[in-house]
C-alpha cells in the first residue's frame, strides 16, 4: 500500500500543477511584454523546475518499484504514463521553452498551450490509474 499511496500523491500533485499551469500560468504568458519576455521566461524555467523537477523524477522511480512489486497491466500503464510524461517534459516542453526563452512567439505559445492540454490530460489519467492502484492494493 505504501508504494501505491506514494504513487498517488505524486500523480495527484503533478495533476494539480498541470491544471494550474494549463488554466492560469501558461495563458498569462501572453500578457508579458515582448521586452520583458526573455527575462520572464528564464525566471519561469528556473522557478518551475524547483516545483516540478523532484516529483517528476520521483514518479517513474516509484512507478517502477510499484510495477516490480505488482506486475500487472494497471501498474504497467502507470509506469508508461509517468515515464512518458517525464520524457515529453524533458524533450518537447524543454525545447519549446528554450525557443521561447530566446524570443516571444505567439505561434510557439499556442503550440505550448495545445501540447500542455494533452500533457495535463495524461497527468489526469495517471492520477485516475493511481487511484485504481490504491483501491486494488
Secondary structure, DSSP 4 states (H G I P E B T S, - for coil): -HHHHHHHHHHHHHHHHHHHIIIIIHHHGGGS-HHHHHHHHHHHHHHHHHHHHHHHHHHHHHHHHHHHHS-SHHHHHHHHHHHHHHHHIIIIIHHHHHHHHHS--HHHHHHHHHHHHHHHHHHHHHHHHHHHHHHT-
